[in-house]
Structure formats: C-alpha cells, structure tokens
Amino acid sequence: MPLSFNKKIASLALLLLVMIGCIDQIESGINAYIDIIVVDGRLTNLAEEQVVRINRSKAEYGLFGSLPISNAVVELVVNNSMVIAFTEKNNQAGEYILPAGFRANIGDAYQLRIKLADGRQYESTIQVMPKVPAIEKVSVRFNAEEPFSSKSAFKGVHSFYLDTKDPVEQENFYSWEWTAYEKKKWCRTCQSGVYVVNEILPGQYRFSQYYVSGDKLFEDCFTQPTATGLGVPAIVNEKWNYDYKCRTECWEIIHNEEMNLFDDRNINGGQIQSRKIARLPYYQFNGALVEIRQASLTKDAYQFYRFFQEQTRNNGGIADTPPTALKGNIRNINNDRENVVGFFTVSAVSSVRYWLDRKDTGKLEPPGLFEGMNERNPSEEPLPPEKPYILIWGGPPRVPTATCLNSATSTPEKPVGWIGD
C-alpha cells in the first residue's frame, strides 16, 4: 500500500485524538486520557505485498503517541467462505502480511477480522472490489518558474496529467497516487553524531578523547552517551549535522502528500482528461522514474476519505463536525461504543511507470537531490588531519560511507522500469 495512505490514516488518528481531547477537556475541565485502535489496510489486485497495520494511538495530558500492536490474529475472509491468515512481519511489529503471491480479484467480497492478544475482536464491513478503468495516457509539462514549495527558493517543477475513460454502466469513485524514484548519493544524516561502521565499545576510551571501535557491525549514527568522569571524552555542547555518502547504489522514494479523490456523478461515462496527478521538483539533471496509480474505491471508502480530507483542510476546533463522524468501517464486535480509527479498503489499480528524462528543462540548473529536499548543502565529516566533533579510535578509516536503508523512503534495489545508470 502506498505510503501516502498510511500517513493519512496516522494523521486521521491524531486528528481524532485532538478533537476528542478538546471536547473531553471542555466537559471535564481536565486533560483527557484517550486510547484508540488504528487499523490501516488496503487490498489491491496487484502482485505486491498486501499489508495491514495495527497500532494504538494514545493521548495523555496533551502528549500524543502511537505504538504498534503485536501478536494479533489477523484474517481475511473471502466471499464469506475462505479464510486466509496474515502473518506478522519479523522485522516490523504491528505489520501483518498475506501469503506471498496472493492477489485480490475484482468482484470478490473481502472482510478483515482481528483478534488482539487481550481477547478483543474487531471486524470490518464486507467490501467488494470494484473495477477500475485503465490509464489511457500520461503527459508531462515543465514549468521553470514554479517553486518547489511555498517555502522553497528553488524553482522548476514537472507536473503529470492523465487521461482515462469513465465506465458508463456503474458509478465510480477514484483515488490517484504517485511514487517517484530518484538516484541519490547521500545516504545518512547524523544529528550531533557520527556514522560508525562497527559498534562503539561501552566504557572504553583512549587518551580521554577517543571512543573505541569494536569489531561487530553497527552501521548507524553514534551520539555521545551522557556518562562523565575521569578519562571520559568531554561532552560536546553544540549541535551539528554530518552527512554521509552512499556505499552502494541507492534510490530515494518520494510519495504524494495530498489525497486526490474524484467521483463520476457529473461525467458518468465521459472522458477524464488532463487530470493533474503529480508534481515533481527538478531536483537534479538525472532522470527519475514515476509510478502513477489509478485506484477504484467503494462508495463508503470514498465518503470516508473525502470527509477526512475536508476535516484536515477545514478543522477549526470543536465547532466543526463531531469526531464520531470520522468513524470508519471497523468495529469492536462486542462493544459498538469503542472508537476504532481506519478503513479497510479494497481497490483495483491501474498502474503506469513513466520515465522522466528531464531533457525539457533547458539551461535551468537544478540544486541537487539532497540540496533540493533538505534546503541546505551537505555537511561532510571533516577528513583527517582535521578533527570531527566526535573522535573514534580504531575500526574502518574515517570518513566512512553509509549503507542504503531499505525502507519506505529508500531502497538499494533498482526500481522496475529504471533507465540508465
């Protein structure tokens, strides 16, 4: 599932916590304690990992947080008969995946069932996967004067548009999302720390200035511990960033931040033309790969996301629509009064991968991927004989390169459809 929807569900949980918290505080005169289950699941008909995320969002004395829920029994019921079990990912608590190779089918009915370790049970409404028309055409326009963002001094943006034919025989609800892949050369930023390849041995120091490197791999940022005493390096009371180059090939993954929703009631059976889908800043000379997705939504899923979109745009406090209206399609089967945030969605998807060669940018100089995304230049750890803020004794030579993280925003694997080096 695209990261954009994960972010929206997390934002929805936070919004609901804030709204309920405001109401409770007015009614009771004290800061409320709120504990809400958040379920984020979207099933597609593509050959990709199908994930359900379950978290607990809390608010206490004005502080908000979220914790993954592990050891749940999660099942998918297909057409009211077949039951398929999810398994929790070993390296990601609270994320549950279907067996590899599973693909949902248009027209089939799906229901999500969850049983937590404490015995509470939840289920979604039954969702039937609607059809989605194919993306017929993708076009791109470059605007050299458009700023990267409202706060950026950099200019130059590629905007993406698509055409599709809306089916006449049914009402259709759409969401559009995009993901861009950019080749990167800077893989890690350490805030008030240094990147180390091997772990730093606790309690071992040299000449009261150096931390000592061991042999076990660490591959992460090291910041100074708070320990003080005889022979311990002095704490550096400054803030800094050190940026480290990638050791291997690595790609930045950029996701859309805004929801793009549409229903066909005004154009039923007509052509959807030049629908703006994506905008990608001109970060660098190198080309970029952009995946554009056109997804179908059920009517209730569309209404849920549409309402949330309006709430996040217009929320002005407790005078707005009550938070109970944000309730999704998942409920506690033994307690209808429990608020459960999230929506179990089934979507057929039409996907296109577009290679953006950036040959239409003329003589405009891009800032660079790192500079454009961070609005600053890289700050490298100084090379010997200059000294960095933190000194390491032994281990691989300074300055090290960093590993490419395999995450929602970074990958060492060449994306399918990538062209060139």
N, C-alpha and C positions, 0 to 999 in steps of 0.2 A: 504494500500500500504506500502511495506517495507520502513523503514526509509532511507535505502541506496539510493533509487531513489530520495527521497526528497532532500537529501544532494547534489546529483549530479545536480539536477535542480538548486538549490541555488548556487552551485559553477559555473554552466554554466552562470547564470545571472551575477555573479561577474566577470567572465572571459570576457563576452561580454562588460560589463561596462568598464573594464580596457582597452580592445582593442580599443573600440570606443573612449574612453577618450584619449588614446595615439595618435590616428590619428587626432582627433579634435584639440588637443593641438599643434600638428605639423603644421596643416593647419592654425590655427588661432593665435597661439602664446599665448593663454590664457587657463586657466583651463576650461574645458567644463562642462556644466550642462546637465545631462542625466537623463531621467525619462523613465523607461521601465516596462511594464506589464509582470509579470511572472506567467504562468499558469502551474500547476503541477497536472496532473490527470492520473490515471491508473485504468482501469476497469478490473476485473477478473471474472472468473466463480465460485469462491469460495463463501461460505456462510460467508462473512465477511463485515465489514463496507467499503463502496465504497466512497472514498473521492476525492474531487477536491479542491486544494488550490490556491488561487489567491492573489498575492502580487504585490506591486510596489517597484521596486529596483531603488535607486537614487544614483547619484554621483555628487558631487558639491565641487569644489576646492580640489579634491583629497580625499574627505571623502565619504565612501560608507555606505549605509544603506538600510533596507528593512522594509516596512510597510504592514500589511495585509489590504486587500480591503474588506470592509463590505457592506452589503445592495445591493449586486448584485443579479440579476435574472439569475439563472443558470439552464439550462435544458439539458436533454439527449433526443435526437431524435433516436428512434429505428426503423430500416428498413424504413426510410423516411416517417413514418406514426405516430406511437405512440410517445407522448411527456410526459416525466416524469420529475417532478420538483425536484431539490435539495433544501434542507433547510440548512441555516447557523447554525452551532453548537452554542448553547448558551454560552458555556464556552471557545470558541476558535474562535476569529474573523478571517475572511478570509478562514475558512474551511467549505466546503459545502458537505453534505452527501445525498445519495439517501435513499428512504424509507427502513426501516428495512426489511430484507428478500429478497431484490432484488438480483437476480443473472443473470449475462450476459450469453448468450448462444453461443456456437461455431457455426460459420457460419452466425450469425446475424450481421447486419451493425449498427454502432453507430456513432453519431455525437454530439459534445459538442457545446452548444450555451450559450453565456454570454452577459448580458446587464448590464453595470455599472450604478451607480446612476446618473452620469453626462450625460447619454444617449448614450455613445459609445457602439458599438455592435461588438462582436467577434464570430467567429465560427471556428471549426476545419474541417479538411478534414474528409470524411467518412472513418471509419476504420472497417474492417470486422475481427471478431475474428478468428484467425487460430487455428487449432488443435495442441495439444501437446502430444507426447508420454509419457507413464508412466515411472517413475523412476523404474528400474528393481532391482537395488542392490546398497546398500551403504556400503562402507568398511572404516575402520579407521586404521591409522598407527601412532604409537607414536615414536617421536624422542627426546630422553633425552638431546641431545646436541644442539638442535635448540633453539636459543634465542627467547624470547617473541617478540622482535622487534629489529631493528638495534641499538636502543639506550638503550636497557634494559640489565641489568646484570643477569636477571633471565632466566633460561633455562627450556625446556620441552614443547613440542607442539604436540597436536593431529591434524593430517591432515585428512580430509574427502575426499573420492572419490566416484564417482557414475558411474554406467553403464546404458545405455539406448539404445534402437533400433530406429534408424532414419527411418521414413517412406520413402518408395521409390517413392510414387506417387506424391510428391509435394516437392518444395524447402522449407526448414525450416530454421528459424532463432531463436536462443535461447538466453535467459539470465538466469544465475543462481545466486541465492541469498541465504543467510542463516541468521538465528537468533538463538542466544544461550540464555538460561535462567540459571542463577547461583543464588543459595540461598545466600543472603547477611545478614550481621549482623550490618553493619554501614549504616545509612540511610541519614545522613545530615552532610555537612561540612559548618561551618560558618567562613567566612573570615573576620578577625578583628571584630568579633561579638560573640554573644552567642545565643544559641537556647532558645526561650521562648515559653511556652505553652499558656499563656494569654498575651494579649496586654499590652504594657507599656504605662502608663498614661502620656500624654504630659504635661510638665511643673510642674510635681510633683517629689520631691526629698526628701530623708531623710539623715540627717547628712552630707550633701554636698558630699556624696559618693555613695549613692544608687539611682537607678532608681526604680520607684514604679510600681508594677504589678497590673493590674485591674482584672476583672472577665471575660471579653469577650475573647473567644478563638482567638488565633493568629497563633500558630503552625508554626513558621518560625524564621529565624535569625533576631536578633535585633542588629543594629550597632548604635554607638553613634551619636546623632544629633550634628550639628555644634554650637548649642546655647551655649553661655558662660555668666557668670555673677555670682552674689552673690548666693551661695548655690547650684550652678550647679556643678555636678561632673566634675572634670578636664578631658580634652580630653587626651586619651592615644595615644601618638605618636609612636606607634610600630605596626608592622604587625604580625599577628598570624593566625593560624587555630585551631579551636576546632571541633572535630568530635564526633558525637552522635550516639549511638546505636539505632537500630530499636525497636519500641514499639511492633510491631506485626510481623508476617511472611512477608517477602519481598523478591522479586526476581529482580536481575539486568538483564536488557535486553541488549544484545550485538549484534550489526548489522555488516554485512560486510561493509568494507570501499571501496573496489575495485569493479569495474564493471567486470563481467565475461561474455563475449559475444562470440557467435560462429555461423557460417553459414555452411550448409552441402554440399557446392558445390564440395568439394573434397572427401566426403564419402557418397554421396547420397544413401540412402537405406542400409547403413552399420551400424556396431555396434560402438557406442561411449563408449569406455572402459576406466576406471580409470581416468575419468576427475576430476581434482582436483577442489574442490568446496569451501572448508572452512579450516581454521586453527584456533584452539582454544588453547590458552596458558593453561598450567597446573597450574591454579590459586590455587586450593585447593583440599583436599582429597575428599570432597563430589562430587557426580556425577553431571552431567549437562545434560540439555535437549537441543538438537539442531534440529531446523526445517530447512530442505533443500527444496528449491523451484526450480523447473524447469519450466520456463515460455516460451511461444511462443511469438514471435514478428512479426509484419508485416515487409515487406521489408523496407519500408521507415522509420519505427521506428528504425529498426536495423541500417540503414545507419546513422540516426541522432545520436544515442548513440555512434556508432562506431567513427564517426567523432569527437564528443565531447571527447571521450576517447583519441584519438590521439592528439587533441589540448591540453588537460591538461597534457599530457606526454611531448609534444614537443614544447609547446608555448615558443618562444624565443623573442617575440616582434612583431613589426608591419610588419616585413618581412615575417611572417607566413601567412597562408591563411586568406583572409579578413574576418572580423566578420560577414558579411552578409551571409556567408556560414553556419553559425550556426542557421539560422532561422528555426523554427520548423514548425508544421502543423496547427498553429493557426494564424488567421489574423483578422485585423480590416476590416469589410465588406465595410466600406466607405472610407478607407484610406490604400491602399496597401503599402504605404511608411513607415507606422509605424512598428518599430521592436517589435515583440512580442516573448518573450523567452518561450520555453517549448514545450512539445509534449503531445498530448492526445493519450494515448496508450491503446489498448485492448489486453489482454493476457489471454489465457487459462493456467492453472497452475496445475502441478503435484507436490504434496507435501508429504514429508515423515518426521516424527518426530522420532529422534534417541536418545535413552537413552545411554549416555556415562557414564559407571560406574567407569572408571579410575582405574580398577584393574590391568592394564598392565603397571603401572608406576614404579614398583619395589620399591626400597628403596629411590627414589628421594623425597626430602622434598619440597613441594610447599610453596610459600611465604605467601599465603592467598589471598583472592579475593581483599580486599582493598589494601593490600600492592603491589600486582602484577599490579593492574590497575593504581595506583597512584604513584608507585615507591617511597613510603615512608611508615612509620608506622603511625597508627592512633595517633592523639594527643588529648587526652581527656581533657575536662574542669576539673580543679582540684576539688576534693571533700573537703568540709569543714573539718577541720578549715582553710585549705589553701584557698587563695583568687584568683579568676579569674581576668582577666583584667577589666571586667565589672561586677558590683555588682547589684543584683536585690533584692528589699525588698518585701516580701510577695509572694503570688502565690504558685504554687506547689513546693515541695522541690527541691533543686539543688542536683545532676545534672539530668536534665530531659532526657527521651528518646524522639526520634523523630518519627513522623508519616512516613509511607511509601508512597512516592509520586506515584500517578497513572499517568504515563507519557510514552513517547516513549522509555525511558531507564529504567523504574522501574515500578513494579506492585505489589500490595498486593494480587492479585488473583493467586491461584495456577495454573500454566500452564497446559493445557490439555496434558496428557502423562507424567506428573511428577511422578517419582517413589521415594519412601522413604519419610523421614521426610522433 
